[in-house]
């Protein structure tokens, strides 16, 4: 009679890994199948005239996509830049506005989270300004700053500050009271308690807010750039004026890919922070 030395826990882990691998393979297969069917429907529909006149075929769009990604940095003047330059311009505006918003939102969120007085004082501002569409600030930004670049940064700042602020305040206010009691018992100062206890405990919520803010910032900049000039938003608007639907679809696809990459980076950071907290 054969005797196995495998432990139950090890067998269970191996089985879970096998099931997860099978799920990933099946999901990838389903994704490729659905993508193939979609491209086939698009190609046949455009050739057969199922859509409105002027819709390019899938093959034409993919051909344009390949041209743009293999010639991303040509420069024929400010109104004729490669899509790589426009992408870098959009990313630069997002990075500056997002970093400035984070530098304001995180400390202010910590203050609101730990102080009932600060919460009551600043909450009306948050509730009043949070629902305002970021594009509503665009004319005011252009009037006050008189510069399209600074206005783009301002729009990103004003739109991405709220999710980080709210999530940070919620995370700080939700810190387990036992942690604070232990810190007080050990004689930790207020600043040391914030740095060593409150911020690490609230970090998953802070990162979650930063992730949401980045998604909003990337969403808003494209719309704002249609009026500001340069950037991916302006690229789309310019191609619309040229009635180049294929190039518009290429830009939309690139915007989606960059957004997916940015969200994946923050998702990995969020997972890392949660793992570090639970370990």
C-alpha contacts under 8 A as a table, 3 or more apart, distances in Angstrom:
res1	aa1	res2	aa2	distance
6	X	10	X	6.80
6	X	11	X	6.78
7	X	10	X	5.39
7	X	11	X	6.41
8	X	11	X	5.17
8	X	12	X	6.12
9	X	12	X	5.10
9	X	13	X	6.21
10	X	13	X	5.16
10	X	14	X	6.19
11	X	14	X	5.16
11	X	15	X	6.13
12	X	15	X	5.10
12	X	16	X	6.17
13	X	16	X	5.07
13	X	17	X	6.16
14	X	17	X	5.10
14	X	18	X	6.13
15	X	18	X	5.01
15	X	19	X	6.15
16	X	19	X	5.09
16	X	20	X	6.08
17	X	20	X	5.05
17	X	21	X	6.07
18	X	21	X	5.09
18	X	22	X	6.20
19	X	22	X	5.09
19	X	23	X	6.15
20	X	23	X	5.01
20	X	24	X	6.20
21	X	24	X	5.09
21	X	25	X	6.23
22	X	25	X	5.11
22	X	26	X	6.09
23	X	26	X	5.09
23	X	27	X	5.97
24	X	27	X	5.05
24	X	28	X	6.07
25	X	28	X	5.17
25	X	29	X	6.12
26	X	29	X	5.05
26	X	30	X	6.10
27	X	30	X	5.10
27	X	31	X	6.07
28	X	31	X	5.00
28	X	32	X	6.19
29	X	32	X	5.20
29	X	33	X	6.12
30	X	33	X	5.06
30	X	34	X	6.07
31	X	34	X	5.23
31	X	35	X	6.05
32	X	35	X	5.03
32	X	36	X	6.03
33	X	36	X	5.14
33	X	37	X	6.20
34	X	37	X	5.12
34	X	38	X	6.06
35	X	38	X	5.06
35	X	39	X	6.16
36	X	39	X	5.22
36	X	40	X	6.07
37	X	40	X	5.04
37	X	41	X	6.05
38	X	41	X	5.14
38	X	42	X	6.07
39	X	42	X	4.96
39	X	43	X	6.00
39	X	58	X	6.05
40	X	43	X	5.11
40	X	44	X	6.06
40	X	58	X	7.88
41	X	44	X	5.29
41	X	45	X	5.71
42	X	45	X	5.15
42	X	46	X	5.98
42	X	57	X	6.45
42	X	58	X	5.89
43	X	46	X	5.41
43	X	47	X	6.26
43	X	57	X	4.91
43	X	58	X	5.02
43	X	59	X	6.90
44	X	47	X	5.22
44	X	48	X	5.92
44	X	57	X	7.87
45	X	48	X	5.12
45	X	49	X	5.96
45	X	50	X	4.90
45	X	51	X	6.51
46	X	49	X	5.25
46	X	50	X	6.16
46	X	51	X	6.12
46	X	55	X	6.25
46	X	56	X	6.37
46	X	57	X	5.24
47	X	50	X	7.82
47	X	57	X	6.74
49	X	52	X	7.04
49	X	53	X	7.11
51	X	55	X	6.73
52	X	55	X	6.30
54	X	245	X	7.55
55	X	245	X	6.72
55	X	246	X	7.75
56	X	60	X	6.16
56	X	61	X	6.51
56	X	245	X	6.87
56	X	246	X	5.92
57	X	60	X	5.21
57	X	61	X	6.32
58	X	61	X	5.13
58	X	62	X	6.13
59	X	62	X	5.13
59	X	63	X	6.08
60	X	63	X	5.04
60	X	64	X	6.28
60	X	246	X	7.19
61	X	64	X	5.08
61	X	65	X	6.09
61	X	246	X	5.03
61	X	247	X	7.30
61	X	249	X	7.17
61	X	250	X	6.83
62	X	65	X	4.86
62	X	66	X	6.14
62	X	250	X	7.89
63	X	66	X	5.20
63	X	67	X	6.38
64	X	67	X	5.06
64	X	68	X	6.23
64	X	246	X	6.85
64	X	247	X	6.68
64	X	250	X	7.15
65	X	68	X	5.23
65	X	69	X	6.21
65	X	247	X	7.55
65	X	250	X	5.44
66	X	69	X	5.32
66	X	70	X	6.09
67	X	70	X	5.27
67	X	71	X	6.04
68	X	71	X	5.10
68	X	72	X	5.50
68	X	82	X	7.24
68	X	83	X	6.57
69	X	72	X	5.30
69	X	83	X	7.72
69	X	84	X	7.71
71	X	74	X	6.44
71	X	82	X	6.83
72	X	82	X	4.69
72	X	83	X	5.15
72	X	84	X	4.37
72	X	85	X	6.98
73	X	81	X	7.05
73	X	82	X	4.70
73	X	83	X	6.85
73	X	84	X	5.33
73	X	85	X	5.74
74	X	81	X	6.02
74	X	82	X	4.90
75	X	78	X	7.60
75	X	80	X	6.42
75	X	81	X	4.80
75	X	82	X	6.28
76	X	79	X	7.60
76	X	80	X	5.22
76	X	81	X	6.15
77	X	80	X	5.31
77	X	81	X	6.54
78	X	81	X	6.32
78	X	230	X	7.48
79	X	230	X	7.39
81	X	85	X	6.28
81	X	86	X	6.79
82	X	85	X	5.55
82	X	86	X	6.68
83	X	86	X	5.01
83	X	87	X	6.04
83	X	232	X	7.29
83	X	235	X	7.59
83	X	251	X	7.86
84	X	87	X	5.04
84	X	88	X	6.26
85	X	88	X	5.15
85	X	89	X	6.23
85	X	231	X	7.62
86	X	89	X	5.08
86	X	90	X	6.28
86	X	230	X	6.26
86	X	231	X	4.08
86	X	232	X	5.20
86	X	235	X	7.15
87	X	90	X	5.19
87	X	91	X	6.12
87	X	231	X	6.08
87	X	232	X	5.80
88	X	91	X	5.01
88	X	92	X	5.98
88	X	231	X	7.63
89	X	92	X	5.13
89	X	93	X	6.37
89	X	230	X	7.25
89	X	231	X	5.27
89	X	232	X	7.94
90	X	93	X	5.28
90	X	94	X	6.18
90	X	221	X	6.88
90	X	222	X	7.64
90	X	231	X	4.98
90	X	232	X	6.33
91	X	94	X	5.03
91	X	95	X	5.93
92	X	95	X	5.12
92	X	96	X	6.24
93	X	96	X	5.41
93	X	97	X	6.16
93	X	149	X	7.44
93	X	152	X	6.34
93	X	153	X	5.29
93	X	156	X	7.56
93	X	221	X	7.87
94	X	97	X	5.37
94	X	98	X	5.69
94	X	153	X	6.75
94	X	156	X	6.16
94	X	217	X	6.24
94	X	218	X	6.66
94	X	221	X	6.99
95	X	98	X	5.17
95	X	99	X	5.94
96	X	99	X	5.37
96	X	100	X	6.22
96	X	153	X	6.39
97	X	100	X	5.24
97	X	101	X	6.09
97	X	153	X	4.59
97	X	154	X	6.35
97	X	155	X	7.60
97	X	156	X	4.98
97	X	157	X	4.47
98	X	101	X	5.07
98	X	102	X	6.11
98	X	156	X	6.28
98	X	157	X	5.77
98	X	160	X	6.37
98	X	161	X	7.72
98	X	213	X	7.70
98	X	214	X	7.04
98	X	217	X	7.01
99	X	102	X	5.05
99	X	103	X	6.17
100	X	103	X	5.16
100	X	104	X	6.48
100	X	157	X	6.55
101	X	104	X	5.25
101	X	105	X	5.85
101	X	157	X	4.98
101	X	158	X	7.29
101	X	160	X	6.38
101	X	161	X	4.88
102	X	105	X	4.97
102	X	106	X	5.80
102	X	161	X	6.50
102	X	164	X	6.93
102	X	210	X	7.44
103	X	106	X	6.07
103	X	107	X	6.95
104	X	107	X	6.03
104	X	108	X	6.15
104	X	161	X	7.55
105	X	108	X	5.22
105	X	109	X	5.70
105	X	161	X	5.65
105	X	162	X	7.25
105	X	164	X	5.88
105	X	165	X	4.51
105	X	168	X	7.84
106	X	109	X	5.03
106	X	110	X	6.18
106	X	164	X	6.61
106	X	165	X	5.93
106	X	168	X	6.16
106	X	206	X	7.47
107	X	110	X	5.10
107	X	111	X	6.27
108	X	111	X	5.03
108	X	112	X	6.15
108	X	165	X	6.83
109	X	112	X	5.09
109	X	113	X	5.95
109	X	164	X	7.69
109	X	165	X	4.73
109	X	166	X	6.54
109	X	167	X	7.67
109	X	168	X	4.97
109	X	169	X	4.32
109	X	172	X	7.87
110	X	113	X	5.02
110	X	114	X	6.23
110	X	168	X	6.20
110	X	169	X	5.54
110	X	172	X	6.09
111	X	114	X	5.48
111	X	115	X	5.94
111	X	118	X	6.63
111	X	119	X	7.92
111	X	169	X	7.54
112	X	115	X	5.37
112	X	116	X	6.89
112	X	117	X	7.89
112	X	118	X	5.05
112	X	119	X	4.57
112	X	122	X	7.48
112	X	169	X	5.71
113	X	116	X	7.41
113	X	119	X	6.91
113	X	168	X	7.36
113	X	169	X	4.15
113	X	170	X	6.34
113	X	171	X	7.49
113	X	172	X	4.98
113	X	173	X	4.63
114	X	169	X	7.81
114	X	172	X	6.48
114	X	173	X	6.07
115	X	118	X	5.22
115	X	119	X	6.24
116	X	119	X	4.96
116	X	120	X	6.22
117	X	120	X	5.27
117	X	121	X	6.15
118	X	121	X	4.96
118	X	122	X	5.97
119	X	122	X	5.45
119	X	123	X	5.51
120	X	123	X	5.55
120	X	124	X	7.43
121	X	124	X	6.96
122	X	125	X	5.45
122	X	126	X	6.56
123	X	126	X	5.02
123	X	127	X	6.13
124	X	127	X	5.17
124	X	128	X	5.96
125	X	128	X	5.14
125	X	129	X	5.99
126	X	129	X	5.45
126	X	130	X	5.54
126	X	162	X	7.33
127	X	130	X	5.56
127	X	131	X	7.24
128	X	131	X	6.81
128	X	132	X	7.75
129	X	132	X	5.52
130	X	162	X	6.30
132	X	136	X	6.94
133	X	136	X	5.38
133	X	137	X	7.49
133	X	159	X	7.93
134	X	137	X	5.58
134	X	138	X	7.20
134	X	155	X	6.15
134	X	156	X	7.94
134	X	158	X	6.86
134	X	159	X	5.45
134	X	220	X	7.19
135	X	138	X	5.08
135	X	155	X	7.33
135	X	220	X	7.82
135	X	223	X	7.89
135	X	224	X	6.64
136	X	139	X	6.96
136	X	140	X	7.88
137	X	140	X	5.32
137	X	141	X	5.99
137	X	155	X	6.75
138	X	141	X	5.06
138	X	142	X	6.21
138	X	151	X	7.04
138	X	155	X	6.68
138	X	224	X	7.38
139	X	142	X	5.16
139	X	143	X	6.15
140	X	143	X	5.07
140	X	144	X	6.08
141	X	144	X	5.26
141	X	145	X	5.72
141	X	146	X	7.56
141	X	151	X	5.20
141	X	154	X	6.92
141	X	155	X	7.58
142	X	145	X	5.43
142	X	146	X	5.03
142	X	147	X	6.30
142	X	148	X	6.66
142	X	151	X	5.83
143	X	146	X	5.56
145	X	148	X	7.97
145	X	150	X	6.60
145	X	151	X	6.42
146	X	151	X	7.76
147	X	150	X	5.51
147	X	151	X	6.08
148	X	151	X	4.96
148	X	152	X	6.11
148	X	228	X	5.32
148	X	229	X	7.42
149	X	152	X	5.23
149	X	153	X	6.52
149	X	228	X	7.63
150	X	153	X	5.14
150	X	154	X	6.11
151	X	154	X	4.89
151	X	155	X	6.15
152	X	155	X	5.19
152	X	156	X	6.39
152	X	221	X	7.03
152	X	224	X	6.84
152	X	225	X	7.27
152	X	228	X	7.24
153	X	156	X	5.18
153	X	157	X	6.11
154	X	157	X	4.97
154	X	158	X	6.15
155	X	158	X	5.30
155	X	159	X	6.11
155	X	220	X	7.84
155	X	221	X	7.65
155	X	224	X	7.69
156	X	159	X	5.26
156	X	160	X	5.93
156	X	217	X	5.40
156	X	220	X	7.00
156	X	221	X	6.68
157	X	160	X	5.54
157	X	161	X	6.07
158	X	161	X	5.80
158	X	162	X	7.79
159	X	162	X	6.83
159	X	213	X	7.74
159	X	216	X	6.97
159	X	217	X	6.56
159	X	220	X	7.65
160	X	163	X	6.54
160	X	164	X	7.30
160	X	213	X	4.53
160	X	214	X	6.79
160	X	216	X	6.18
160	X	217	X	5.60
161	X	164	X	5.80
161	X	165	X	6.12
161	X	213	X	6.83
162	X	165	X	5.03
162	X	166	X	5.99
162	X	213	X	7.50
163	X	166	X	5.27
163	X	167	X	5.98
163	X	209	X	5.10
163	X	210	X	7.16
163	X	212	X	6.29
163	X	213	X	5.61
164	X	167	X	5.29
164	X	168	X	5.87
164	X	206	X	6.39
164	X	207	X	7.96
164	X	208	X	7.72
164	X	209	X	4.05
164	X	210	X	5.20
164	X	212	X	7.49
164	X	213	X	6.24
165	X	168	X	5.27
165	X	169	X	6.17
165	X	209	X	7.37
166	X	169	X	5.23
166	X	170	X	6.13
166	X	209	X	7.45
167	X	170	X	5.05
167	X	171	X	6.00
167	X	205	X	5.56
167	X	206	X	5.83
167	X	208	X	7.17
167	X	209	X	5.11
168	X	171	X	5.11
168	X	172	X	6.12
168	X	202	X	6.99
168	X	205	X	6.03
168	X	206	X	4.77
168	X	209	X	6.91
169	X	172	X	5.23
169	X	173	X	6.06
170	X	173	X	5.16
170	X	174	X	6.07
170	X	205	X	7.51
171	X	174	X	5.13
171	X	175	X	6.53
171	X	201	X	7.70
171	X	202	X	4.54
171	X	203	X	7.47
171	X	204	X	7.80
171	X	205	X	5.21
171	X	206	X	6.88
172	X	175	X	5.51
172	X	198	X	6.19
172	X	199	X	7.14
172	X	201	X	7.62
172	X	202	X	5.30
174	X	202	X	7.70
175	X	179	X	7.52
175	X	198	X	6.53
175	X	201	X	6.22
175	X	202	X	6.61
176	X	179	X	5.64
176	X	180	X	7.15
177	X	180	X	5.14
177	X	181	X	6.19
178	X	181	X	4.98
178	X	182	X	6.17
179	X	182	X	5.25
179	X	183	X	6.32
179	X	197	X	6.99
180	X	183	X	5.05
180	X	184	X	6.17
180	X	193	X	7.36
180	X	197	X	7.36
180	X	198	X	7.99
181	X	184	X	5.10
181	X	185	X	6.08
182	X	185	X	5.00
182	X	186	X	6.24
183	X	186	X	5.20
183	X	187	X	6.39
183	X	188	X	5.42
183	X	193	X	6.36
183	X	197	X	7.69
184	X	187	X	5.04
184	X	188	X	5.68
184	X	189	X	7.75
185	X	188	X	7.65
188	X	192	X	5.97
188	X	193	X	5.99
189	X	192	X	5.16
189	X	193	X	6.06
190	X	193	X	5.12
190	X	194	X	6.29
191	X	194	X	5.13
191	X	195	X	6.24
192	X	195	X	5.11
192	X	196	X	5.71
192	X	197	X	7.71
193	X	196	X	5.33
193	X	197	X	5.16
193	X	198	X	6.37
194	X	197	X	5.64
194	X	198	X	4.71
194	X	199	X	5.94
195	X	198	X	6.36
195	X	199	X	5.65
195	X	200	X	7.45
196	X	199	X	6.72
196	X	200	X	6.59
197	X	200	X	5.74
197	X	201	X	6.16
198	X	201	X	5.25
198	X	202	X	6.07
199	X	202	X	5.10
199	X	203	X	5.76
200	X	203	X	5.08
200	X	277	X	7.89
201	X	204	X	7.48
201	X	277	X	7.53
202	X	205	X	5.54
202	X	206	X	6.28
203	X	206	X	4.90
203	X	207	X	6.09
203	X	273	X	7.02
204	X	207	X	5.25
204	X	208	X	6.11
204	X	270	X	6.30
204	X	273	X	5.96
204	X	274	X	5.94
205	X	208	X	4.96
205	X	209	X	6.20
206	X	209	X	5.14
206	X	210	X	6.25
207	X	210	X	4.90
207	X	211	X	6.11
207	X	266	X	7.52
207	X	269	X	7.48
207	X	270	X	5.92
208	X	211	X	5.08
208	X	212	X	6.38
208	X	270	X	6.57
209	X	212	X	5.16
209	X	213	X	6.10
210	X	213	X	5.03
210	X	214	X	6.17
210	X	266	X	7.93
211	X	214	X	5.22
211	X	215	X	6.46
211	X	263	X	6.71
211	X	266	X	5.58
211	X	267	X	7.44
212	X	215	X	5.19
212	X	216	X	6.36
213	X	216	X	5.13
213	X	217	X	6.04
214	X	217	X	4.99
214	X	218	X	6.16
214	X	262	X	7.68
214	X	263	X	7.68
215	X	218	X	5.33
215	X	219	X	6.15
215	X	259	X	7.03
215	X	262	X	7.93
215	X	263	X	6.94
216	X	219	X	4.95
216	X	220	X	6.04
217	X	220	X	5.25
217	X	221	X	6.18
218	X	221	X	5.58
218	X	222	X	7.03
218	X	259	X	6.82
219	X	222	X	6.20
219	X	223	X	7.37
220	X	223	X	5.46
220	X	224	X	6.22
221	X	224	X	5.02
221	X	225	X	5.96
221	X	233	X	7.22
222	X	225	X	5.29
222	X	226	X	6.76
222	X	231	X	7.57
222	X	232	X	6.04
222	X	233	X	4.15
222	X	234	X	7.71
223	X	226	X	5.60
223	X	227	X	7.76
223	X	233	X	5.85
224	X	227	X	5.85
224	X	228	X	6.34
224	X	233	X	6.96
225	X	228	X	4.57
225	X	229	X	5.59
225	X	230	X	6.65
225	X	231	X	6.13
225	X	232	X	7.05
225	X	233	X	4.52
225	X	234	X	5.25
226	X	229	X	6.23
226	X	233	X	4.66
226	X	234	X	4.41
226	X	235	X	7.81
226	X	236	X	7.45
226	X	237	X	5.76
227	X	234	X	7.10
228	X	234	X	7.27
229	X	233	X	7.79
229	X	234	X	5.14
230	X	233	X	7.30
230	X	234	X	5.07
230	X	235	X	6.73
231	X	234	X	5.42
231	X	235	X	6.23
232	X	235	X	4.83
232	X	236	X	6.26
232	X	251	X	7.03
232	X	255	X	7.88
233	X	236	X	5.26
233	X	237	X	6.35
234	X	237	X	4.97
234	X	238	X	5.92
235	X	238	X	5.12
235	X	239	X	6.15
235	X	251	X	7.74
236	X	239	X	5.16
236	X	240	X	6.16
236	X	247	X	7.63
236	X	248	X	5.35
236	X	251	X	6.64
237	X	240	X	5.01
237	X	241	X	6.36
238	X	241	X	5.10
238	X	242	X	6.40
239	X	242	X	4.83
239	X	243	X	6.03
239	X	244	X	5.24
239	X	245	X	7.22
239	X	247	X	6.47
239	X	248	X	6.22
240	X	243	X	4.71
240	X	244	X	5.94
240	X	245	X	6.79
240	X	248	X	7.02
241	X	244	X	7.77
244	X	247	X	5.54
244	X	248	X	6.57
245	X	248	X	5.01
245	X	249	X	6.28
246	X	249	X	5.16
246	X	250	X	6.27
247	X	250	X	4.87
247	X	251	X	6.23
248	X	251	X	5.16
248	X	252	X	6.23
249	X	252	X	5.00
249	X	253	X	6.14
250	X	253	X	5.14
250	X	254	X	6.29
251	X	254	X	5.08
251	X	255	X	6.07
252	X	255	X	5.07
252	X	256	X	6.19
253	X	256	X	5.10
253	X	257	X	6.23
254	X	257	X	5.01
254	X	258	X	6.15
255	X	258	X	5.29
255	X	259	X	6.07
256	X	259	X	5.05
256	X	260	X	6.03
257	X	260	X	5.03
257	X	261	X	6.21
258	X	261	X	5.03
258	X	262	X	6.17
259	X	262	X	5.16
259	X	263	X	6.10
260	X	263	X	5.19
260	X	264	X	6.02
261	X	264	X	5.07
261	X	265	X	6.29
262	X	265	X	5.23
262	X	266	X	6.51
263	X	266	X	5.19
263	X	267	X	5.98
264	X	267	X	4.88
264	X	268	X	6.13
265	X	268	X	5.22
265	X	269	X	6.32
266	X	269	X	4.89
266	X	270	X	5.95
267	X	270	X	4.95
267	X	271	X	6.12
268	X	271	X	5.07
268	X	272	X	6.09
269	X	272	X	4.99
269	X	273	X	6.11
270	X	273	X	5.20
270	X	274	X	6.16
271	X	274	X	5.12
271	X	275	X	6.01
272	X	275	X	5.08
272	X	276	X	6.07
273	X	276	X	5.09
273	X	277	X	6.18
274	X	277	X	5.10
274	X	278	X	6.24
275	X	278	X	5.16
275	X	279	X	5.94
276	X	279	X	5.28
